[in-house]
Amino acid sequence: MRLSRREAIGMFGAGGSALGLVSAWSQRAAGASAKTNQFPRGAAIRTLLKDLPPSALANGATLFHEHLSIDLPPTRPGRGTPPPPATADVDLMIREVATAGQEGVVCIVDGGHPDMGRNLDNLRRIAMNTSVHIVAGTGYYMQRTYPADLASKSEDQIADELAREVNRDGLGAFGEIGQSANGAELTPDERKVFRAVGKAHLRTNLPIFTHNAYGTGPDVPREAGLRQLDVLESVGVKPQHVAIGHTCCLDDPKAEIIREIAKRGAFVGFDRVTGGFVPDDKKVTMVLAFLDAGYADKLLLCSDFTGRRTTARPGYGNTLTVFVPKLRQAGVPEATLHAITVDNPRRLLAFVPKKARPKNA
């Protein structure tokens, strides 16, 4: 059985049980779940404290892009020194992450790296003092955060440096790798970084997740996410190792762009749920259209959250406590929600290491 998005929303909006939709999605989720439980021999998920088998994260949700340690430079310099970010308070972050663990989160991927002010020691303290596994990313964010010497480095120099950093520090992903706000195209340096990250992936097998500029201005093309994938594929990256981020910030009610991304094999990152530039009701509509197209095994959810919980966005667990209930209310069955929140991120993060993890990393 295959229902259109209009039929699905009509059934739900009319107060119907949407049993046909639930049955169809449940069948797809069962098939997707079978796929997600098949990992290559030797596959691991690299957390800051140790490498884990993918099965270690099967009992809860993994959030593939949040920020537990971040201190970005001001977007408008010359206005004085801003106060320290909430993430600088490690005791606060331990409490926030522990609460997320109580809400069903078993793993959080930190999307920061050195040019975003990420502090690895702070992340390790959080990991050691909570039950939530922490995966640390690396790379470069966007043009305005790049170090001055990056412009003079080649793609291969950057790739080699990233691969060394990964092996030295026990890092588990490349991300978030981004482009400038309201950017119609990647800048030359951003394109170089994307290609370098792709080459670093080939040296390490680590997954990649991106940041794009959807919602930041009128010059951002609808195809921005597809163009990021083009650049990564141009150096030999297979799309199944990539999550294109911030796709939920594009108002795309028929899910046309994200279906194209998934059709090519990449994951689609709805990583600003409960916030961002598109309200949640529209995000739910996009999810329904995406699921109806048969891509439940390509959707990732998280919130790009930073710091202290608020009434509107109650902490790192808000993906589970705020957005997932909206999908459930819209008729998305539990099997599909499990596949999206538990199985899909494990499949993105699991990789076969090319080098053994150093004992001190």
N, C-alpha and C positions, 0 to 999 in steps of 0.2 A: 504493500500500500504506500502511495506517495501523495502527500497533501501539499498543496501550494501554501506559501506564507499567508496569503489572503484567507484561504480556507482555515488555516490553523488559528490565526488571530480571530477570525469570525467565530469559530467554534468557542474559543475561550471567552471572547467578549460577550457572546450571547449567553454565557453562563453554562455552556455545555461542558461535558467532562473531557472532551477531546481524546476519547479513548483510542480512536484510530491513530491519531498522531502519536500518543504515548506508545502504542504497540509498535508502530513503525520505527520510532526513535530507539525504543528498547532493543529491537532486533539489530539496528545498526550499531548501537552501543556495545551489544554483546560481541559482534564481530570485531569492532574496534578494540575491545578489551582483550580479546584473544590475541590480536596483533601486539598490543602493548606489553603483554606478558612474555613475549619472545625477544630476549636480548642476546646480542652476540656473546660468544664465549669470552670470558675475561672482562666483560663490561663492568664499569664501576661508575659511581657518582662521587666526584671528588669534593668533599667538604673540607673546611679549614682544619679540622682536627684529624680526619682520617678518611681513607677511601671506603665507600660503602657499596655492597651489592645493591642493585636496584630494588630488590625485595625489602630492604630495610626501610624504604619510604612508602610501602604499600598500605600503611595503616592510617594515612591522613593526607592532607592537602600539602602540595608544594607550591609556593608563590615564586614565580620565575623572575620577577623584577620588582624589587622594593629597594629602599635605601635605609640602611641601619647606621651608616657613617658617611656623612657628606658635608662639605663646606665649600660650596661653589664661590668663585669670585663674583663680586657684585656686577649686575648687568649695566649699571650706571655708575662708573667710578667717579670719585670726587665728591661724594656725598657723605663723607665721614666713614668711620669704621662701624660696620654693622655688628649687632650683638652676636655672640656665638650661637650656632644652630642648636636645636634641641638634641640632636644626635651626639653632641659633644658631652652630654651628661650620660655617662655609661651606665650608672645605676638606674637612671630613668629608662634607658633602652633595655636593660635586663628585665625590668618590670614589664615593659610593653611587650617584649618578645615572649616572656613567660605567659602573659595573658593570652597572646595569640595561640600559644601551644595549648592552653586550656580550651580554646575555641575550635581546635581541630587541625591546626597547622603543625606539620612535622618538619618542614624544611623551608627556609627562606633564602633566595638568591639575592645577594647584595649587588646592585647594578653600578657600583662606583668603581673608581680607579684613581691613580695618583693625581691626574689633572682635575679631578672633581673633589679633591680634599679627603679622600677615603683613608681611614686609619686602620690598618690591618690588626694592630695590637688591640684596638678597641673591639673589633669584630671577634677576635679570639676570646676576649674576656666575656663577651656576650654568649658565645658558643659554649664556653666552659661553665657558665653559671645558669644555663637554661637547658631544657630537654630538647630544644629545637635545633636541628642541624643547620649550619650556616655554610652556604657556598659563596665564595668570593669571586667576583669577576675582575677583569682587567681590560685594558685597551686605552682608547682616547675618546673623548666625548664629542666635541665639535670645535669648529675653528677658533672661537673666542677663548677656549680653555687650553688650547695646545701650548706646550712649552716652546720657547723661542727657537730652540735648535731643531725642532721637528722639520721645519721647512727645508733644511739642508740635508736631511737624511733620505736615503733611498727606501723604496718599498722593502727590499730584502733586509736592510739594516734594521728597520722597524720590526719586521717579522721575527728576525733573529732575537732581538731584545725581548720581545713579548714572549717568545718560546722559552727563553732563559728564565724570565720572571715567573712564568707558570711552573716550571720545574723546580725553581728555588723555593717558592712560597706556598705551594700547595693550592693553587688557584683552580677553579672548576669551570670557568666559562669566559668567553670574550663578550663583554657587554657592560653597559649599553654603549653601542657604537652609533654615533649620531650625525645629524646634519643641522645646519644653522636654522634658527627660527625664520619663518617666511622665506626660506630659500627655494628658489625655483629649480635649482640644480645643486648638486654637491659642489663645493669649492674644489679647486685643484688639490689642495692639501687634504680635504675630506675624502676625495676619491682615492688619493694615495693611501690614506689610512684604511679605508675599506678594503682595498686590494691587499695591503700589508696584513690586515687581520685575517683575510682569507688565506694568505700564505702561511700565517702562524697556525691557523687551524689545520692545514695540511701537514705541518710539522708535529702537531700534538694530538690531533683528533678532537680537541675541545669544541663544544657547541658555541654558536654565536647568536646573540640577540641584539636587535637594533633599536635605535630611537629615530623616528622621523618627525617631520614638522607639521603634520596634519593639525589644522585648527589654529595655527599661529599667524596666519595671514593669507591674503587673497592670491599670492603668487605661488603657493604650494600646489603642484599638480596632483590630480587624483592618482596618477600612476607613480607617485614618489616611492611607495613601498616596492612596487615591481621593479623600479629602476635600481633600488638598493640591491635587490636580488640579482639583477643583471650583472652588477659590478662584482659581486661575490662569485657568481657562476663563471665569470670571465677568467678567473684564476684557478678554476677547477673545484670549487666548493660544491658539494651536493646539497640541494635544497633541504633535504630532510634533517640536516644539521643546523638549520637556521630558523629563528623566529623573527618575523618582521613586526616590530613593535609599534605601539600607539595607533594601531589600525582602528580602534574604537573612537578615535578623535576625528575620523572622517565620517561625515553624515552620508551614509551609503545604505539607504533602507532596503535595497534589494540585494545587498551584500555582493555587488558585482566585482569590486576590486578584490575583496578578501577571498572570493571564490577563485579568482584567477591566481592569487598567491598560493592558495591551497592546492589548486589543480597542478601547479608546478612542483608540488611536494613539500613546500615550506610550511612551518607552523604560523598561525595567525595570532598575534598577541593583543588580546583585549586587556591591556595593562594599565588602564586608567579608569577602571570601574569605580563608581561612587564619586567620581570627580572628573576633571578635564573639561573639554569644550562641547561635548555632546551629552545631553541628559540621559539618565539611565533608562528611561522608557524607550528612547530611540535605540540605545544599545541592545535592549532586550529584543526589539524588532529585528535588528541586524542578526543577532544570534539565532533567532527562529528561522530566518531566511537561510542562514549558513548551515544550520543543522538539517533543514529540509532539503538542501542540496547534497546531503550525504557526507559532510565533512566533520562529524563529531570528533574524529581522531586527530584533527588539526587545530583545535581551538585551545588556547591557553588563557587563563584568567588571573589577574592580580590587580593591584591598585597604584603602583608607583608611589607608595606611601613613604612619608618621611617624618619621623619624630614622634610627637605627642598626639594622643587621641583627642578628638573633638566630638561635639555632639553630632555634627553632620557626618564625620568620618571617624567612627569609633575604632581607631587603632589598626594594626597590621592585619588583624583578622577580619577586617570589614568586607573583604571579598566573600567570605563565608557567612558572615552575620547579616550583611545588607544586600549584596547583589545576588548571590545564589538563591536566597529565598524568593527574589523577584522572578528568577528563571523557573523555580519550582512552581510558583503561583501561575506562571504562564503556560504550564503544562509539560515542562521538560522533566522526564522521569529520572528517578534516582540512579538508574544504571548509567544514563548518559552523564549526569552530573558527576558521578564517581569517575567515569572515564576522563572527563575534562579536567577535574581538579586533582586527581591522584595519578592516573596512568599516563596522560599526555606529557606532563612535565618530566616524569621519570624517563620517558622515551627521548625527550630532547636532551636531557642532562647526561644520560648514560653514554659512555664512550669507552673505547678500548685504548688504554694508555700506550703510547709508543716508547715511553721510558718508565722504569720503575720509580715510584715516588721516593725521594730522599728520606732517610730516617728522621731527619730533623725538620721536615716540612709538614 
